[in-house]
Amino acid sequence: MQNQPRKAPTLEIARRPKEPSTTGEIIEIETNFRRVKFNYPKIYSYTFEVLTQGRKAKKDEIYKVFRNLYENKQFGPNAFPVYDETMIYSSVECGNQKRLNTSVDGKQYIATLKYSAEIDFNLLKNYIEQENCEILNSKLLNLLRVLNIYLNSDVRSRNLTLGRRTFPIPDKPQYLYGGPELMLGFYQSIRIGWNHLLVNHDVCATTYYPSGKLINLLNIILSHVNLRKGLYENDIQYLRRFLKNLKFTTTYSKSENTITDISSQSADKITFNKDGVQTSIKKYYAESDLPLEYPNLPCIVVKKGNRTKFFPLEVCVLSRGQKHKTDDLNQLQQEDMIKKTVIGPKERFDKIDKGIQKEYRHGSDKRLKSISFDVENSGFLKIKARRLPSPEIIINNKQITTEKGEWDAPKFNESAGLYNWSVVCFDLELKSSAIESAIRLLKEVLISKGLNVPHMPKISLHNCQDYKKAIVKAAQDAIIDSSKPTQLIICIIPKKQQEEDCLYAKIKRICYLELGIMNQCVLTKCLKENRRLRQVFNNMALKINGKLQGKNSRLADGLLDFKAERAHMVFAADVYHPSKEDKKKGRPSVPAVCGSMNDNLTEYSCRYRMNEKLRHDVDIIENLNEMVLELFEQRKVKGSPLPDQIIFYRDGVGETQFETVITDELEPLLVALEKYYKSENLPPPKLTFMIIQKRHHARFKLLNGENCKHGTIVDTEIVMSQEFSFYLQSHVSQLGTARSAFYHVILNQGNFSASEIYNLTFRLCFLSSSSRRKMAPC
């Protein structure tokens, strides 16, 4: 059965309100965008097939063939085509079908160029200039994709590239702890602005495996190894994990091999049969006039079929351009990468400008000229923005101002009681007396915040391997008042890693999913911060009180105007995406939805599900309706009326997935709401639905070079005129360059004005922003 084409959304998308925002002060800022002059010409696409020795050429071979044909003008004397690893695009017609012969690296190739389609950019022009508002469909997204291919084609021919990111080869490599090479680069992409096209430029970073002579890299990968003494077993084990499946050449041959393993024995002990005589690797290389300087080191193992080859480490050369997944970085490597990449806004914009001039060189790009595409070289776009006033909040029943974006909470609005709790430490190097002293200070801080903490908890020490047994015992030890259940287990852990099987993840899984007990983790290094330990516990108290259903603070009265006659409710939804390895194992995405339970939005309930289908195109929330209706029922249990105004924030959606979210989530949700409210004899609620994007490259700075202040709204010039979208920086950024969230209002049944949407979103984000925690125990 053939796949049916996806139906287009029938929903009318929210338009930008006619009345512009009037709230806040007008400021001038600089953005990392530049204007584009473009005549919207026609472009022709062609399929491109390459054969060699009776087989289809490999991906890297095809690109080399394309480069060879391009440089030798075989596409035509006036043709400047681009290639995206699938199709060739050209502003000049190259004929209906061409057969081209060429030789690359001594191999003969036959390339076939076949006409596919004509691409008319007037469709994009009409979309930008139209008055009605529609979601970008696949045809428009494809036009932008083709323009991005032209924009990045020249630079990718000279550098390492990942999508729209380019990484020039550095003169002096930078390495992270354990061997990955840190690569700093640049990013550029076409964006649709206010009735015109823009190019968004940014700096970026990623990691590759190190390249070059392996013997010179050992001290970087293993750190402080003595090559004369050889390698310890744990060094060999790390090399096995780090180098497996990497490609390498040798100092005497350019032929590339793939690493299968690292030998346990050294080169002077490994023997093989040569002409009927057993000889060692060391002796073989000595007889080949390549005597080994480090015969005591192990060898690279390469297995091909039944054959096994051994290559001494000192003759191996790791190939350049082998990507190291940043998701695979451990905690130390992540911290190292952050330290080496964090830069302030002025330095960031200076680097971007240098990258444009040195790497992109738009003015001399013949491909861009061939389609009349010109990036203005008059500097970054300066635009007018607005800064919303900081909201006032209620803490300890007192109203305070928050102009600096952070505040202290001497006492909470509603403090919980902590009667049954325990502490388990998984760091055996910590002394019991130091732990007890720290917990006494924590109890003192909790009491000072207003919590009722009558007892000291029982403290136990365990090794990390017995984590499950330790947590179950800690749950039992926590029962001090037998009339009440276990409330909290505090776990002291050596380090917080990102891997899903790390100790932190295991503790959370057992406490929340198996035992149903609240948990608070704290890192050992935080307890050693003697001068800042009270601040650590002040921050931890915020989390503990919230987990025990206390209420820390709230917005001042009158700041949340939902225009509701009966009640209002705020929802937020996101999806946890499995890794590629998890997808291979059939593990689907995990969506979650939380909803407010009271009018001042200080209490929330949450629901989550496992998606039933494993989707490779887009991860939608399959059970969204079910979770939303469950939260309605939970709200009724708490005695709150059903809302007639709903604000819904949907996170984790790219622009290519907007249509899918609308058709598979939003439209069914509207049907479900109408049916549910009809059963309650109520008119359906007014739903305002927004999609939030955080993975974008838009950056802003004040003209004096500093970060924009919290409350900065950008809703002109770099956004579409008819689309109801805006950038909002809701937090204080003390390090690096602040990143705003990008909001798309898809549905506005509440008929909110621009000012009302901006104020509501800013105040909600500002109250919950984690930026006010200077240190963050986990």
C-alpha positions in Angstrom: 0.0 0.0 0.0 1.4 3.3 -1.0 1.9 6.1 1.5 -0.9 8.7 1.3 0.2 12.3 0.9 0.0 14.3 4.1 -3.1 16.5 4.2 -2.5 20.3 4.4 -3.7 22.1 7.5 -7.2 23.5 7.3 -6.6 25.8 10.3 -6.3 29.5 9.7 -2.9 30.5 11.0 -2.7 33.5 13.4 -1.7 36.8 11.7 0.4 39.4 13.3 -1.9 41.9 15.1 -2.4 45.1 13.1 -1.6 47.2 16.2 2.1 47.0 17.0 3.3 46.5 20.5 3.4 49.7 22.7 4.7 48.2 25.9 8.3 48.8 27.1 11.0 51.3 26.0 12.3 51.4 22.4 16.0 50.5 22.1 18.4 50.0 19.2 20.2 46.7 18.9 22.5 45.0 16.5 21.7 41.6 15.0 23.8 39.0 13.3 21.8 39.3 10.0 22.7 41.0 6.7 20.3 42.0 3.9 20.2 40.3 0.6 19.5 41.6 -2.9 18.0 38.9 -5.0 16.1 38.9 -8.4 14.3 35.6 -8.0 15.5 33.9 -11.2 14.7 30.4 -12.6 17.1 27.6 -11.8 17.4 24.2 -13.4 17.9 20.9 -11.5 19.6 17.8 -12.8 20.2 14.3 -11.5 23.8 13.3 -11.3 25.0 9.7 -11.5 28.6 8.5 -11.5 29.9 5.0 -12.5 33.4 3.6 -12.2 34.7 0.2 -13.1 31.1 -1.1 -13.5 29.9 0.1 -10.1 28.2 3.2 -8.7 30.7 5.6 -7.3 30.9 6.3 -3.5 29.7 9.5 -2.0 33.1 11.1 -1.7 34.1 10.0 -5.2 31.0 11.6 -6.7 31.8 14.9 -5.1 35.4 14.7 -6.4 34.1 14.0 -9.8 31.7 17.0 -9.6 34.6 19.2 -8.5 36.8 18.0 -11.4 34.1 18.6 -14.0 33.3 22.0 -12.5 36.9 23.2 -12.5 37.4 22.0 -16.1 34.2 23.9 -17.3 32.7 20.6 -18.6 29.2 21.8 -17.5 29.5 24.7 -19.9 31.7 27.8 -20.2 29.2 30.1 -18.4 27.8 27.5 -16.0 28.5 27.7 -12.3 26.5 24.8 -10.9 26.2 23.6 -7.3 25.8 20.1 -5.9 24.1 18.9 -2.8 25.1 15.2 -2.8 21.8 14.4 -4.6 21.1 16.9 -7.4 23.0 19.5 -9.4 21.5 23.0 -9.7 22.4 25.6 -12.4 21.2 29.0 -13.6 22.3 28.0 -17.1 20.7 25.1 -18.9 23.1 22.2 -19.3 21.0 20.3 -21.9 18.5 17.5 -21.5 21.1 14.8 -20.9 24.9 14.8 -20.9 27.5 12.0 -20.6 30.8 13.2 -19.3 34.1 11.3 -18.9 36.8 12.3 -16.5 39.8 10.9 -14.5 40.3 11.6 -10.8 43.2 10.2 -8.7 44.1 7.8 -11.6 40.5 6.3 -11.8 38.2 6.7 -14.8 34.6 7.8 -14.2 31.5 8.2 -16.3 29.1 10.9 -15.2 25.5 11.3 -16.4 23.8 14.6 -16.1 20.0 14.4 -16.7 17.4 17.2 -16.7 15.0 17.0 -13.8 12.9 20.2 -13.3 12.7 24.0 -13.5 12.7 25.8 -10.2 10.8 29.1 -10.2 11.8 31.4 -7.3 8.8 33.7 -8.0 6.9 31.3 -5.7 9.1 32.5 -2.9 8.8 36.1 -3.9 5.1 36.0 -3.9 5.1 34.3 -0.5 7.2 37.0 1.1 5.1 39.8 -0.4 1.7 38.2 0.2 -0.8 39.5 2.7 -2.3 36.3 3.8 -0.4 34.1 6.4 0.5 30.5 5.7 2.9 28.0 7.1 6.0 27.4 5.0 5.1 24.3 2.9 7.5 21.8 1.4 7.9 23.7 -1.9 8.9 26.9 -0.2 11.2 25.1 2.2 12.9 23.4 -0.8 13.5 26.8 -2.5 15.2 28.0 0.7 17.2 24.8 0.8 18.4 25.4 -2.8 19.5 29.0 -1.9 21.4 27.6 1.1 23.2 25.2 -1.2 24.3 28.1 -3.4 25.2 30.2 -0.3 27.4 27.5 1.2 28.8 25.7 -1.9 32.0 27.7 -2.3 33.0 27.6 1.3 32.4 23.9 1.7 34.8 23.2 -1.2 37.6 24.6 1.0 36.7 23.5 4.5 35.2 20.7 6.6 31.5 21.2 6.7 28.5 19.9 8.6 25.2 21.0 7.0 25.4 24.8 7.0 28.3 24.9 9.4 31.9 25.2 8.1 35.1 24.6 10.0 38.4 26.0 8.6 41.5 23.9 9.5 43.2 25.7 12.4 46.9 26.5 12.4 47.1 25.3 16.0 44.7 22.5 17.0 42.8 22.6 20.3 42.0 19.4 22.1 39.6 18.5 24.8 40.4 16.2 27.7 40.7 12.6 26.4 41.5 13.4 22.8 38.6 15.0 20.8 39.7 18.0 18.7 37.6 21.1 19.3 36.8 22.8 15.9 35.6 26.4 15.8 33.7 27.5 12.7 31.0 29.6 11.2 27.4 29.2 10.2 25.2 31.0 7.6 21.7 30.4 6.4 18.9 32.1 4.4 16.1 33.6 6.5 12.9 35.3 5.5 12.7 38.8 7.0 10.2 41.7 6.8 9.4 41.6 3.1 12.9 40.6 2.1 15.5 37.9 2.4 18.3 37.9 5.0 21.4 35.9 5.7 21.9 34.9 9.3 25.6 34.5 10.3 27.0 33.0 13.5 30.0 31.2 15.0 29.7 27.6 16.0 31.8 24.7 17.5 31.9 21.0 17.3 34.3 18.1 17.9 36.2 15.8 15.5 38.6 13.0 16.2 42.2 14.2 16.2 44.2 13.8 13.0 47.8 13.3 12.2 50.5 10.8 13.3 49.0 8.6 16.0 52.2 8.4 18.0 52.2 12.2 18.4 48.6 12.1 19.5 49.0 9.5 22.3 49.9 12.1 24.9 46.8 14.1 24.0 44.5 11.1 24.0 45.9 9.4 27.1 47.7 12.3 28.8 51.1 12.0 30.4 51.9 8.6 29.0 55.5 7.4 28.9 56.0 5.9 25.5 59.3 4.2 26.4 57.6 2.3 29.3 54.7 1.2 27.2 50.9 1.4 27.9 49.0 0.0 30.8 45.9 -2.2 30.3 43.5 0.7 31.1 45.2 2.8 28.5 44.8 0.1 25.8 41.1 -0.3 26.8 40.5 3.5 26.3 42.3 3.5 23.0 40.1 0.6 21.8 37.0 2.5 22.6 38.2 5.8 21.3 39.8 4.7 18.0 37.5 1.9 16.9 36.2 2.3 13.4 38.4 5.3 12.7 40.1 5.5 9.3 43.8 5.9 9.0 46.7 5.8 6.5 50.3 5.0 7.1 53.6 7.0 6.9 54.5 4.9 3.8 51.1 4.5 2.0 48.1 6.7 1.3 45.8 3.6 1.2 43.1 4.0 3.9 42.2 1.3 6.4 39.6 1.1 9.2 40.7 0.3 12.8 39.1 -2.9 14.1 40.9 -3.2 17.4 44.1 -2.5 19.4 46.3 -5.5 20.2 47.0 -6.5 23.8 50.6 -7.4 22.9 53.3 -5.1 21.8 54.9 -5.0 18.3 58.0 -6.9 19.5 55.9 -9.8 20.8 53.3 -10.2 18.0 54.4 -12.8 15.4 53.0 -13.9 12.1 54.0 -16.4 9.3 56.1 -14.9 6.6 57.2 -17.3 3.9 56.8 -20.2 6.2 58.9 -18.6 9.0 57.5 -17.0 12.2 58.6 -13.4 12.5 57.7 -10.5 14.8 56.2 -7.2 13.7 59.3 -5.4 15.0 61.6 -7.6 12.9 59.4 -7.3 9.8 59.6 -3.5 9.9 63.3 -3.5 10.6 63.9 -5.7 7.5 61.7 -3.3 5.5 64.0 -0.4 6.3 61.4 1.1 8.7 62.8 0.3 12.1 60.5 0.9 15.0 61.4 3.4 17.7 58.7 2.1 20.1 58.4 -1.7 19.6 57.1 -2.0 23.1 53.8 -0.3 22.1 50.7 -2.3 20.9 49.5 -2.3 17.2 46.4 -1.2 15.3 44.5 -4.3 14.2 42.7 -4.3 10.9 40.5 -7.3 10.0 39.3 -7.9 6.4 37.5 -11.2 5.9 39.8 -13.9 7.2 42.9 -11.7 7.1 44.2 -9.8 10.1 46.8 -7.1 9.7 48.9 -5.3 12.4 50.2 -1.8 12.1 52.5 -0.3 14.8 51.1 2.9 16.3 54.1 4.9 15.1 53.4 4.3 11.4 49.6 5.1 11.6 48.2 8.5 10.6 44.6 9.2 11.5 42.6 10.7 8.7 41.2 14.2 9.0 37.5 15.1 9.1 36.2 12.2 11.2 33.3 13.5 13.2 33.2 13.0 17.0 29.6 13.3 18.3 29.3 16.0 20.9 26.6 13.9 22.5 29.3 11.4 23.3 31.4 13.9 25.3 31.6 13.1 29.0 31.1 15.7 31.8 34.7 16.8 31.9 34.9 17.2 28.1 31.6 19.2 28.1 32.9 21.5 30.8 36.2 21.9 28.9 34.3 22.7 25.6 32.1 25.3 27.3 35.2 27.0 28.8 36.9 27.2 25.4 33.9 28.4 23.4 32.0 30.8 25.6 32.4 34.4 24.3 30.7 37.7 24.9 28.6 39.4 22.3 31.2 41.9 21.1 33.8 39.3 20.6 31.2 37.0 18.9 30.2 39.7 16.4 33.8 40.5 15.7 34.6 36.9 15.0 31.5 36.6 12.7 32.6 39.6 10.7 36.1 38.2 10.3 34.6 34.9 9.2 32.4 36.7 6.6 35.4 38.5 5.1 37.9 35.7 5.2 35.9 32.5 4.7 32.6 33.4 2.9 33.8 36.2 0.6 30.3 36.7 -0.9 31.4 39.4 -3.3 33.8 37.1 -5.2 31.5 34.0 -5.2 30.8 33.2 -8.9 28.0 30.8 -8.0 26.1 33.5 -6.1 26.7 36.0 -8.9 25.3 33.5 -11.4 21.9 33.7 -9.7 22.1 37.5 -8.9 22.4 36.9 -5.2 24.2 39.6 -3.4 24.8 39.8 0.4 25.2 43.4 1.4 28.6 44.2 2.9 27.5 47.3 4.9 27.7 45.6 8.3 25.2 43.9 10.5 21.6 44.9 10.5 20.7 47.4 13.2 17.0 47.4 14.3 14.6 48.8 16.8 13.6 46.5 19.6 11.6 46.9 22.9 12.6 46.2 26.4 9.7 45.2 28.6 9.7 46.3 32.3 10.7 43.8 34.9 7.8 42.3 36.7 7.3 42.6 40.5 7.0 39.4 42.5 5.7 38.4 45.9 8.1 36.7 48.3 7.3 36.1 51.9 4.1 38.0 51.3 6.1 41.1 50.3 6.2 42.8 46.9 9.8 43.3 45.5 11.2 44.7 42.3 13.4 42.6 40.0 15.1 45.1 37.8 18.5 43.2 38.0 16.8 40.0 37.0 17.6 38.1 40.2 16.5 38.2 43.8 16.9 36.5 47.2 14.1 34.7 49.0 14.6 35.1 52.7 11.4 33.1 53.3 9.0 31.3 50.9 5.4 32.2 50.4 4.2 28.8 51.4 6.8 26.5 53.1 6.4 22.7 53.3 7.1 20.4 56.2 10.0 17.9 55.9 9.5 15.1 58.5 10.7 11.9 56.8 14.0 12.2 54.9 17.4 10.6 54.6 20.8 11.1 53.1 22.8 8.6 51.1 26.4 9.4 49.9 27.9 7.5 47.0 31.4 9.1 47.4 33.3 7.0 49.9 36.1 9.5 50.0 33.9 12.0 51.9 34.2 11.8 55.7 31.0 11.1 57.7 31.7 14.2 59.9 31.9 16.4 56.8 28.6 15.1 55.5 26.9 15.5 58.9 28.2 19.1 59.2 26.9 19.9 55.7 23.5 18.4 56.3 23.2 20.4 59.6 23.8 23.5 57.6 21.2 22.4 55.0 18.6 21.9 57.8 19.4 25.3 59.2 18.9 26.9 55.7 15.6 25.1 55.2 14.3 26.2 58.6 15.4 29.8 57.8 13.3 29.7 54.6 10.3 28.7 56.7 10.2 24.9 56.2 9.3 22.8 59.3 12.2 20.3 59.7 12.0 18.8 63.2 14.5 15.9 62.7 18.1 15.3 61.4 18.1 12.6 58.7 19.9 9.3 58.9 23.1 9.4 56.8 24.6 6.3 55.1 27.5 5.7 52.8 27.5 3.2 49.9 29.6 2.5 46.8 28.1 3.3 43.4 27.7 -0.3 42.4 25.1 -0.9 45.2 23.0 2.1 44.2 19.6 0.3 44.1 20.0 -1.4 47.4 21.3 1.8 48.9 18.3 3.9 47.7 15.8 1.3 48.9 17.4 1.2 52.3 17.5 5.0 52.4 13.8 5.0 51.8 13.3 2.8 54.8 15.7 4.9 56.9 13.8 8.0 56.1 10.8 6.9 58.2 11.2 9.0 61.3 7.5 9.8 61.8 5.7 6.6 61.1 2.4 8.4 60.6 3.7 10.1 57.4 5.2 8.6 54.2 8.8 9.0 53.1 9.2 12.5 51.5 12.8 13.0 50.3 16.0 11.2 49.7 19.1 13.4 49.3 21.9 11.7 47.2 25.5 12.9 47.3 27.1 11.8 44.0 30.7 12.2 42.7 29.7 13.6 39.3 26.7 14.2 37.1 27.1 12.6 33.7 24.9 12.9 30.6 24.8 9.2 29.7 21.4 7.5 30.3 23.0 4.7 32.3 25.0 7.0 34.6 24.4 7.0 38.4 22.4 10.3 38.3 19.9 8.8 35.8 19.6 5.5 37.7 18.8 7.3 41.0 16.1 9.5 39.3 14.6 6.4 37.6 14.4 4.4 40.9 13.2 7.2 43.1 10.5 8.6 40.7 9.4 5.6 38.7 9.8 2.7 41.1 9.5 4.1 44.6 7.5 7.3 44.0 9.7 9.3 46.3 11.1 12.8 45.7 14.8 13.0 45.3 17.5 15.7 45.4 21.0 15.1 44.1 24.0 17.2 45.1 27.5 16.9 43.7 30.5 16.3 46.0 32.3 19.3 44.6 29.4 21.5 45.8 29.8 20.3 49.3 33.5 21.2 49.2 32.6 24.8 48.3 32.9 25.9 51.9 32.7 29.6 51.2 29.7 29.2 49.0 28.0 26.2 50.7 25.2 28.3 52.2 24.5 29.7 48.7 24.4 26.2 47.3 21.9 25.2 50.0 19.8 28.4 49.4 19.5 27.3 45.8 18.7 23.7 46.8 16.0 24.9 49.2 14.1 26.4 46.2 14.0 22.9 44.6 13.3 21.0 47.8 10.4 23.3 48.8 8.9 23.0 45.3 9.2 19.2 45.3 7.4 19.1 48.6 4.6 21.1 47.1 5.5 24.4 48.8 5.3 27.6 46.9 8.5 29.8 46.7 7.2 33.0 45.0 4.6 34.3 42.6 4.0 37.3 40.4 2.4 40.4 41.9 -1.3 40.8 41.6 -2.6 42.1 38.3 0.4 41.1 36.2 -1.3 38.1 34.5 -4.2 39.2 32.5 -5.6 36.2 30.6 -8.9 38.0 29.7 -10.7 35.0 31.2 -14.2 35.2 32.4 -14.1 32.0 34.4 -10.5 30.7 34.7 -7.3 30.3 32.8 -4.7 27.5 32.3 -1.2 27.3 31.0 0.1 24.2 29.3 3.6 23.3 28.1 4.7 20.3 26.1 8.0 18.8 24.9 9.3 15.6 23.5 12.4 13.6 24.6 14.0 12.2 21.4 15.8 8.9 21.5 19.4 8.7 20.2 20.1 7.0 16.9 21.2 3.9 18.8 18.0 3.9 20.8 15.9 4.2 17.5 17.7 1.2 16.1 16.6 -0.7 19.3 13.0 0.4 18.6 12.7 2.9 21.4 10.3 5.7 20.5 10.1 9.3 21.8 8.7 10.2 25.2 6.4 13.3 25.2 5.3 15.1 28.4 2.7 17.8 29.1 2.3 19.9 32.2 -0.6 22.1 33.1 -1.2 24.8 35.7 -3.5 23.9 38.6 -4.2 27.3 40.1 -4.8 30.9 39.0 -1.4 32.3 40.0 0.4 29.5 38.2 2.5 28.3 41.1 1.3 24.7 41.0 1.6 22.3 38.1 0.8 18.7 37.3 2.4 16.6 34.6 1.6 13.6 32.4 3.9 11.7 30.1 3.5 8.8 27.6 5.6 6.6 25.4 4.8 7.2 21.7 3.6 4.0 20.2 5.1 4.6 16.8 8.8 5.0 16.0 8.9 8.0 13.7 12.0 8.9 11.7 10.5 12.0 10.1 9.0 14.0 13.0 8.3 13.2 16.6 4.8 14.3 17.3 2.9 13.8 20.6 0.6 10.9 19.9 -1.4 11.0 23.2 -1.6 14.8 23.5 -5.4 14.9 23.8 -5.4 12.1 26.4 -2.8 13.9 28.6 -4.6 17.3 28.4 -7.9 15.8 29.4 -6.2 14.0 32.3 -4.9 17.3 33.5 -8.4 18.8 33.3 -9.6 16.0 35.6 -6.7 16.6 38.0 -7.6 20.3 38.1 -11.2 19.4 39.0 -9.9 17.2 41.8 -8.1 20.2 43.2 -11.3 22.2 43.2 -10.4 24.6 40.4 -12.9 25.3 37.6 -12.2 24.4 34.0 -10.5 27.3 32.1 -12.1 29.3 29.3 -8.7 30.7 28.3 -5.8 28.3 27.5 -2.2 29.3 26.7 -0.3 26.4 25.2 3.5 26.4 24.6 4.9 23.6 22.4 8.6 23.1 22.4 11.1 21.1 20.3 9.6 21.7 16.8 11.6 22.8 13.7 10.0 24.8 10.9 9.9 21.8 8.6 7.6 20.1 11.2 5.1 22.9 11.7 2.6 21.5 9.3 2.8 18.1 11.0 2.3 19.5 14.5 -0.7 21.5 13.3 -2.4 18.6 11.5 -1.5 15.8 14.0 -1.6 17.7 17.3 -3.3 21.1 17.2 -6.3 20.3 15.0 -7.2 17.1 16.9 -6.7 18.9 20.2 -9.4 21.5 19.2 -11.8 18.7 18.3 -11.1 17.0 21.7 -11.6 20.2 23.6 -14.9 20.9 22.0 -16.1 17.4 22.7 -15.0 17.4 26.3 -16.4 20.8 27.1 -19.7 19.8 25.5 -19.9 16.9 27.9 -19.5 19.4 30.7 -22.2 21.7 29.2 -19.7 24.4 28.6 -18.6 26.4 25.5 -15.2 25.3 24.3 -12.2 27.3 25.7 -10.3 29.8 23.6 -6.9 28.3 22.8 -3.7 30.3 22.1 -1.1 27.9 20.8 2.6 28.8 20.4 5.6 26.9 19.1 9.0 27.8 20.8 12.4 27.4 19.1 15.6 27.6 21.0 18.0 25.9 18.5 18.5 28.9 16.2 21.4 31.2 15.4 19.8 34.7 15.9 22.0 36.7 18.3 21.6 40.3 19.5 23.7 42.9 21.3 23.4 46.4 22.5 25.3 49.0 20.4 27.8 49.4 23.3 28.7 45.7 22.8 26.9 44.3 25.9 24.3 41.6 26.1 20.7 42.7 25.7 18.8 43.0 29.0 16.1 40.6 30.1 12.7 41.5 28.6 14.1 42.3 25.2 11.5 41.8 22.4 12.5 41.6 18.7 9.4 41.6 16.4 10.4 43.6 13.3 12.9 43.4 10.4 14.2 39.9 11.0 10.8 38.2 11.3 8.0 37.9 8.6 5.7 40.9 8.5 2.4 38.9 8.3 3.5 36.0 10.7 2.9 36.5 14.4 6.4 35.6 15.6 8.9 37.3 17.9 12.1 36.7 19.8 12.1 37.1 23.5 15.1 37.2 25.9 13.5 36.5 29.2 16.6 35.8 31.4 19.7 37.5 32.6 22.9 36.3 30.8 26.0 36.8 32.8 28.3 34.6 30.6 28.7 34.4 26.9 26.2 35.7 24.4 22.5 35.6 25.4 20.2 33.4 23.3 16.6 34.5 22.9 13.7 32.1 22.4 11.8 32.3 19.1 8.1 32.2 19.5 5.6 31.4 16.7 1.9 32.1 17.5 0.1 29.5 15.5 -3.4 30.0 16.9 -4.8 33.1 18.7 -8.4 32.3 19.6 -7.9 34.4 22.8 -7.5 37.4 20.5 -4.5 38.7 22.4 -2.7 41.8 21.2 1.0 41.8 20.6 1.7 43.6 23.9 -0.5 41.1 25.8 1.2 38.1 24.4 4.7 39.6 25.0 3.9 40.5 28.6 2.3 37.2 29.5 5.1 35.2 28.0 7.9 37.3 29.5 6.4 37.2 33.0 5.8 33.5 32.9 9.3 32.8 31.7 10.9 35.3 34.0 9.4 33.7 37.1 10.5 30.2 36.2 13.9 31.1 34.7 16.7 29.1 36.2 19.1 32.0 35.6 18.5 33.3 39.1 20.2 30.2 40.5 23.8 31.2 40.6 24.8 27.6 41.3 22.6 24.7 40.4 22.7 21.5 42.5 20.9 18.8 40.5 
